[in-house]
Amino acid sequence: MRSHRGDESHHWSFPSRGRPELLTVRAHETTPSVRVVRLCGQLNHDTAPELDRVVARQVTAKPRLLVLDLVEPFWLRPDGVPALVRCAFAAHRAGIALSLVGAEGTEAARRLEAAGWSEMFRFHCSVGDAIKSAD
């Protein structure tokens, strides 16, 4: 669904082991050179394709900075780690800086570190901090 300001919102749920899983992905342009993708819910193998699509659209806009804002509650399942890594590779190939907000000290950061991928990301406490560090 698209709003009048160009924000993208995607909501979906998938059954898994008898319980629904939900991930909300919202993308918006903060400034012409900064795009923010907010993730809320569970990122796993089933929910990753929408993140891939939204990030691909943001990368084609060629911002200077792409921020993935992991909004509480956010859970990164082990099978969701590759989705974040794909985001990092897509941004890197396009020459776009990539920041993760809200991940530092969380299970998401620990999973990325355990998999050996944490160096691909800049970790920040807020979107504002991510934008300031990119200036």
C-alpha positions in Angstrom: 0.0 0.0 0.0 1.3 3.5 -0.8 0.4 6.6 1.1 0.2 10.1 -0.4 3.7 10.9 0.8 5.4 8.0 -0.9 5.8 5.9 2.3 5.6 2.2 1.7 3.9 -0.1 4.2 3.7 -3.8 4.1 2.1 -6.1 6.6 1.7 -9.8 6.4 1.6 -12.9 8.5 2.6 -16.4 7.8 1.7 -19.5 9.8 4.7 -21.3 11.3 4.6 -24.1 13.9 0.9 -23.3 14.6 1.3 -19.6 15.4 1.2 -16.5 13.2 4.3 -14.5 12.6 4.1 -10.9 11.6 6.6 -8.5 10.1 5.8 -4.9 9.2 8.2 -3.1 6.8 7.8 0.6 6.2 10.1 2.7 4.0 10.3 6.4 3.7 12.6 9.2 2.5 13.9 11.2 5.4 15.9 13.5 3.1 16.8 13.1 -0.5 20.0 11.4 0.5 18.6 9.2 3.3 16.1 6.3 3.2 14.8 4.6 6.3 13.3 1.2 6.3 11.6 0.4 9.6 11.2 -3.3 10.6 8.8 -4.4 13.4 8.1 -8.0 14.1 9.9 -11.2 13.2 12.4 -11.4 10.4 12.8 -15.0 9.2 12.9 -17.1 6.0 9.2 -16.6 5.3 9.1 -12.8 5.9 12.4 -12.0 4.3 11.3 -11.7 0.7 9.3 -8.5 1.4 12.3 -6.9 3.0 14.4 -7.8 0.0 11.8 -6.1 -2.3 11.6 -3.0 -0.2 15.4 -2.6 0.1 15.8 -3.2 -3.6 13.5 -0.3 -4.3 15.3 2.0 -1.8 18.7 1.1 -3.3 17.6 2.0 -6.8 16.9 5.5 -5.5 20.6 5.8 -4.8 20.5 7.5 -1.4 23.8 8.3 0.4 22.6 6.4 3.4 20.1 3.5 4.0 19.0 3.0 7.6 17.4 -0.3 8.7 15.5 0.7 11.9 14.8 -2.4 14.0 11.7 -1.1 15.9 10.7 -2.9 19.1 9.5 -5.5 19.1 11.9 -7.0 16.6 13.1 -10.6 16.5 15.8 -11.9 14.1 15.5 -15.6 13.7 18.6 -17.4 12.6 17.0 -18.0 9.1 16.5 -14.3 8.8 20.2 -13.4 9.1 20.7 -13.9 5.3 18.1 -11.2 4.6 20.1 -8.6 6.5 23.3 -9.7 4.8 21.6 -9.4 1.4 20.6 -5.8 2.3 24.3 -5.1 3.2 25.5 -6.5 -0.1 22.9 -4.6 -2.1 23.9 -1.3 -0.4 27.6 -2.0 -0.8 27.3 -2.8 -4.5 25.4 0.5 -5.0 28.0 2.5 -2.9 25.4 3.2 -0.2 26.3 3.4 3.5 24.1 1.0 5.6 23.3 1.5 9.2 21.3 -0.7 11.7 19.4 1.2 14.4 18.2 -0.5 17.5 20.3 -3.6 17.1 23.3 -2.9 19.3 23.4 -5.2 22.3 20.4 -7.2 21.1 19.9 -10.8 19.9 20.0 -9.5 16.3 23.5 -8.1 16.8 24.6 -11.3 18.5 23.3 -13.4 15.7 25.1 -11.2 13.1 28.3 -11.4 15.1 28.0 -15.2 15.6 27.6 -15.6 11.8 30.6 -13.4 11.1 28.6 -10.6 9.4 28.4 -7.8 12.0 31.3 -5.9 10.3 29.1 -5.2 7.3 26.9 -2.9 9.4 27.2 0.4 11.3 25.3 0.1 14.6 23.5 3.2 16.0 21.1 3.9 18.8 18.8 6.2 16.8 18.1 7.2 13.2 19.3 10.7 14.1 22.7 9.3 15.2 23.0 7.2 12.0 22.3 10.3 9.9 24.8 12.4 11.9 27.5 9.8 11.5 27.1 9.7 7.8 27.6 13.5 7.4 
